[in-house]
């Protein structure tokens, strides 16, 4: 899958406005916050601390691309003082998308950042890439809109939210730099990545790229597109095999919430071509992060990549 630069998009930004302050929950005295993804949920929890009740809609290994509302979800939305979602087309399940559109208190964090700085985001085959959490420096930008929304809803704790946001920002900046330095120790000729689906372009641009190279996207390949629920063709398989052979990549990385059949097929074809390729025993976190925190998840990915790519 290739990046198409400087593409002009007509992109509808969902629910970027919020209502006037509604106050905290009558029983707990705390704001009730719903986040669609675990990554956003973790950031909100870090900022809100004990002053907010945080809930995550899409948990475990469920796919945020195709998630549809289930029994009990409507109640979660109705009880929420604020709703944070990724946007950029990530949550495109019909029932979830309809619910997000209908909620004036829903804030699309990626949509808002894209409106402010579209050049920071990637376009893959005419589609905005929603996986911007894979770049810690970019994802840290969601702190400000989260803090502002919490302050508006709960002005009595405005200073508290600001302070925790600044502490988290510094932690994310330090983690980002540490990850960059760690991944850059992988020899340049080995810094090529193959995963299950196109969730790692932002990671590649930020951490795998060599210096200011303009063709950094050539360092990443995946047989499945931006959403793993999409159709994968024989051409996608062939392109991935050719990528592995051309760059002598020794390993492909499964993701925790995606079937490995495509990777097994690719490894089998490579073997037939005389190019030994293995599937990493430890999977990466793409659209899901299990029981880890957001920063633990990203650090896990960097550690696994370094270990496997330099392994003989």
SULDANOR-V605323 format. One record per residue. N is the residue number from 1. RES is the residue in three letters. PHI is phi in degrees with one decimal (* if undefined). D_CENTER is the distance of its C-alpha to the mean C-alpha in Angstrom with 1 decimal. Layout:
N_RES_PHI_D_CENTER + N_RES_PHI_D_CENTER
This chain:
1_UNK_*_17.4 + 2_UNK_-110.6_18.3 + 3_UNK_-81.8_17.0 + 4_UNK_-107.0_19.5 + 5_UNK_-77.4_20.0 + 6_UNK_54.8_21.7 + 7_UNK_-89.2_21.3 + 8_UNK_-82.5_22.5 + 9_UNK_-117.2_20.7 + 10_UNK_-107.6_22.0 + 11_UNK_-122.2_19.0 + 12_UNK_-83.0_19.7 + 13_UNK_-88.2_18.0 + 14_UNK_-84.7_18.0 + 15_UNK_40.2_19.6 + 16_UNK_-86.6_19.0 + 17_UNK_-102.4_22.3 + 18_UNK_-133.4_23.3 + 19_UNK_-73.0_26.7 + 20_UNK_-65.8_29.2 + 21_UNK_-51.2_29.1 + 22_UNK_-104.9_29.8 + 23_UNK_87.7_30.3 + 24_UNK_-82.2_29.3 + 25_UNK_-59.4_29.8 + 26_UNK_-63.2_33.5 + 27_UNK_-82.7_33.6 + 28_UNK_-90.0_31.3 + 29_UNK_77.3_31.5 + 30_UNK_-115.0_27.8 + 31_UNK_-67.1_25.1 + 32_UNK_-104.3_23.3 + 33_UNK_-116.5_19.6 + 34_UNK_-113.3_17.3 + 35_UNK_-117.7_13.5 + 36_UNK_-74.0_11.9 + 37_UNK_-110.3_8.9 + 38_UNK_-66.7_9.6 + 39_UNK_-63.9_7.3 + 40_UNK_-67.4_9.2 + 41_UNK_-54.7_12.2 + 42_UNK_-66.0_12.5 + 43_UNK_-65.1_12.5 + 44_UNK_-61.4_15.0 + 45_UNK_-63.4_17.0 + 46_UNK_-64.6_17.4 + 47_UNK_-76.5_18.7 + 48_UNK_-76.3_20.8 + 49_UNK_56.5_22.3 + 50_UNK_-79.0_25.3 + 51_UNK_-86.5_25.9 + 52_UNK_-134.7_23.3 + 53_UNK_-99.5_22.8 + 54_UNK_-108.0_19.1 + 55_UNK_-137.2_18.0 + 56_UNK_-112.1_14.9 + 57_UNK_-78.6_15.3 + 58_UNK_-102.1_13.1 + 59_UNK_-111.1_14.0 + 60_UNK_61.8_14.4 + 61_UNK_-98.8_13.4 + 62_UNK_-65.5_13.6 + 63_UNK_-87.5_11.6 + 64_UNK_-67.7_9.9 + 65_UNK_-65.4_11.0 + 66_UNK_-115.4_14.5 + 67_UNK_-60.2_15.0 + 68_UNK_-115.1_18.5 + 69_UNK_-62.5_20.2 + 70_UNK_-120.5_22.5 + 71_UNK_-56.7_25.6 + 72_UNK_99.6_25.1 + 73_UNK_-68.6_22.0 + 74_UNK_-58.9_24.3 + 75_UNK_-66.4_25.8 + 76_UNK_-60.7_22.6 + 77_UNK_-67.9_22.1 + 78_UNK_-67.6_25.7 + 79_UNK_-86.1_25.8 + 80_UNK_-78.0_22.9 + 81_UNK_-76.6_24.0 + 82_UNK_-140.2_20.5 + 83_UNK_-128.1_17.5 + 84_UNK_-111.5_14.0 + 85_UNK_-136.6_11.5 + 86_UNK_-69.8_8.4 + 87_UNK_75.1_10.7 + 88_UNK_61.2_10.8 + 89_UNK_86.6_11.8 + 90_UNK_-65.3_9.0 + 91_UNK_-86.9_11.6 + 92_UNK_-107.0_14.5 + 93_UNK_-61.4_16.7 + 94_UNK_-55.9_20.0 + 95_UNK_-69.4_21.0 + 96_UNK_-68.3_17.8 + 97_UNK_-61.5_17.7 + 98_UNK_-62.4_21.4 + 99_UNK_-63.9_21.1 + 100_UNK_-63.3_18.5 + 101_UNK_-64.6_20.9 + 102_UNK_-86.4_23.8 + 103_UNK_-101.1_22.6 + 104_UNK_-66.5_23.8 + 105_UNK_-93.6_22.1 + 106_UNK_-87.6_18.5 + 107_UNK_-120.2_16.5 + 108_UNK_-84.1_13.6 + 109_UNK_-66.3_11.9 + 110_UNK_-64.6_10.2 + 111_UNK_-60.5_13.5 + 112_UNK_-65.4_15.5 + 113_UNK_-66.8_14.1 + 114_UNK_-63.0_14.5 + 115_UNK_-63.5_18.0 + 116_UNK_-81.4_18.8 + 117_UNK_-149.6_17.6 + 118_UNK_-61.7_16.8 + 119_UNK_-68.6_17.4 + 120_UNK_-76.3_14.4 + 121_UNK_-105.8_12.2 + 122_UNK_-104.6_12.5 + 123_UNK_-119.6_14.5 + 124_UNK_-115.7_14.6 + 125_UNK_46.3_18.0 + 126_UNK_72.8_18.5 + 127_UNK_-121.9_15.0 + 128_UNK_-63.8_12.5 + 129_UNK_-82.6_9.3 + 130_UNK_-84.7_6.7 + 131_UNK_-84.8_3.6 + 132_UNK_-73.2_5.1 + 133_UNK_-68.0_3.8 + 134_UNK_-73.8_5.2 + 135_UNK_-114.8_8.2 + 136_UNK_-61.2_9.7 + 137_UNK_-64.1_12.4 + 138_UNK_-75.7_10.6 + 139_UNK_-65.8_8.5 + 140_UNK_-63.3_12.0 + 141_UNK_-69.0_13.3 + 142_UNK_-74.2_12.3 + 143_UNK_-59.7_15.0 + 144_UNK_-60.7_17.9 + 145_UNK_-64.6_17.3 + 146_UNK_-68.4_16.8 + 147_UNK_-59.2_19.9 + 148_UNK_-61.7_21.8 + 149_UNK_-66.6_21.2 + 150_UNK_-64.9_22.3 + 151_UNK_-63.8_25.3 + 152_UNK_-66.6_26.4 + 153_UNK_-77.6_26.4 + 154_UNK_-138.4_27.9 + 155_UNK_-61.7_29.8 + 156_UNK_-64.1_31.8 + 157_UNK_-113.8_28.9 + 158_UNK_-57.8_27.6 + 159_UNK_-65.1_28.6 + 160_UNK_-62.3_26.9 + 161_UNK_-64.1_23.5 + 162_UNK_-63.1_23.9 + 163_UNK_-62.6_25.0 + 164_UNK_-67.6_22.1 + 165_UNK_-64.1_19.6 + 166_UNK_-67.9_21.4 + 167_UNK_-62.4_21.5 + 168_UNK_-65.6_17.8 + 169_UNK_-59.4_17.3 + 170_UNK_-63.2_19.8 + 171_UNK_-63.7_18.2 + 172_UNK_-70.1_14.8 + 173_UNK_-62.0_16.9 + 174_UNK_-65.1_18.9 + 175_UNK_-64.3_16.1 + 176_UNK_-57.4_14.6 + 177_UNK_-65.8_18.2 + 178_UNK_-64.5_18.8 + 179_UNK_-64.7_16.0 + 180_UNK_-58.8_17.2 + 181_UNK_-63.8_20.7 + 182_UNK_-66.3_20.0 + 183_UNK_-68.1_18.4 + 184_UNK_-69.2_21.0 + 185_UNK_-75.9_23.7 + 186_UNK_-68.7_22.9 + 187_UNK_-51.5_25.7 + 188_UNK_-53.8_24.7 + 189_UNK_-72.6_26.1 + 190_UNK_-105.5_23.9 + 191_UNK_-86.1_20.6 + 192_UNK_-125.9_19.5 + 193_UNK_-129.6_16.6 + 194_UNK_-127.7_16.7 + 195_UNK_-126.5_14.2 + 196_UNK_-69.0_14.3 + 197_UNK_-143.0_12.2 + 198_UNK_-74.3_10.7 + 199_UNK_-98.5_7.1 + 200_UNK_-118.5_8.5 + 201_UNK_-67.5_10.3 + 202_UNK_-63.9_8.8 + 203_UNK_-61.6_9.5 + 204_UNK_-63.0_12.8 + 205_UNK_-60.6_13.8 + 206_UNK_-81.0_13.5 + 207_UNK_-113.9_14.7 + 208_UNK_-90.6_16.5 + 209_UNK_-58.8_18.4 + 210_UNK_-96.0_22.0 + 211_UNK_58.9_23.2 + 212_UNK_-101.4_23.2 + 213_UNK_-57.7_23.2 + 214_UNK_-86.5_22.6 + 215_UNK_-104.9_21.8 + 216_UNK_-58.4_18.9 + 217_UNK_-63.8_17.1 + 218_UNK_-71.0_20.0 + 219_UNK_-90.1_18.6 + 220_UNK_-133.3_15.9 + 221_UNK_-148.9_16.7 + 222_UNK_-149.0_15.7 + 223_UNK_-71.2_18.1 + 224_UNK_-103.1_15.8 + 225_UNK_-77.4_14.1 + 226_UNK_-62.0_10.9 + 227_UNK_-116.9_11.7 + 228_UNK_-66.9_13.4 + 229_UNK_-86.9_16.0 + 230_UNK_-80.4_17.4 + 231_UNK_-85.0_20.6 + 232_UNK_-107.7_20.8 + 233_UNK_-102.9_24.1 + 234_UNK_-63.6_26.5 + 235_UNK_-64.6_25.8 + 236_UNK_-61.1_22.2 + 237_UNK_-63.3_23.6 + 238_UNK_-62.3_26.3 + 239_UNK_-63.5_24.1 + 240_UNK_-68.2_22.0 + 241_UNK_-61.2_25.3 + 242_UNK_-61.8_26.7 + 243_UNK_-62.7_23.8 + 244_UNK_-61.6_24.3 + 245_UNK_-71.0_28.1 + 246_UNK_-63.7_28.1 + 247_UNK_-103.1_26.1 + 248_UNK_52.1_27.5 + 249_UNK_-78.0_24.2 + 250_UNK_-87.8_25.3 + 251_UNK_-148.3_22.3 + 252_UNK_-116.3_19.4 + 253_UNK_-112.0_16.5 + 254_UNK_-72.8_15.8 + 255_UNK_-115.0_12.7 + 256_UNK_-60.8_13.5 + 257_UNK_-114.6_13.3 + 258_UNK_-127.2_14.6 + 259_UNK_-56.3_18.4 + 260_UNK_-94.7_19.8 + 261_UNK_-57.3_22.6 + 262_UNK_-63.1_21.4 + 263_UNK_-65.7_21.0 + 264_UNK_-63.2_24.4 + 265_UNK_-63.0_26.0 + 266_UNK_-62.9_24.7 + 267_UNK_-61.9_26.1 + 268_UNK_-63.6_29.3 + 269_UNK_-66.0_29.8 + 270_UNK_-60.9_29.3 + 271_UNK_-62.5_31.9 + 272_UNK_-62.9_34.3 + 273_UNK_-85.9_33.9 + 274_UNK_82.3_34.8 + 275_UNK_-113.3_31.4 + 276_UNK_-69.0_30.3 + 277_UNK_-134.8_26.6 + 278_UNK_-113.6_25.3 + 279_UNK_-97.1_22.3 + 280_UNK_-58.4_20.8 + 281_UNK_-69.6_21.9 + 282_UNK_-99.8_18.9 + 283_UNK_-77.1_15.6 + 284_UNK_-92.3_12.2 + 285_UNK_-98.4_9.3 + 286_UNK_-110.9_6.6 + 287_UNK_-88.3_5.9 + 288_UNK_-130.8_8.3 + 289_UNK_-131.2_9.6 + 290_UNK_58.0_13.2 + 291_UNK_-98.3_15.5 + 292_UNK_-79.5_14.0 + 293_UNK_-78.2_12.9 + 294_UNK_-57.5_9.7 + 295_UNK_-68.3_11.8 + 296_UNK_-64.2_13.5 + 297_UNK_-62.8_10.6 + 298_UNK_-66.0_9.8 + 299_UNK_-64.3_13.6 + 300_UNK_-57.1_14.2 + 301_UNK_-58.6_12.3 + 302_UNK_-63.8_14.5 + 303_UNK_-65.0_17.5 + 304_UNK_-64.8_17.4 + 305_UNK_-60.4_17.0 + 306_UNK_-60.9_19.8 + 307_UNK_-61.3_22.0 + 308_UNK_-79.0_21.8 + 309_UNK_-75.2_22.0 + 310_UNK_-99.5_25.1 + 311_UNK_-72.1_26.6 + 312_UNK_-85.7_29.8
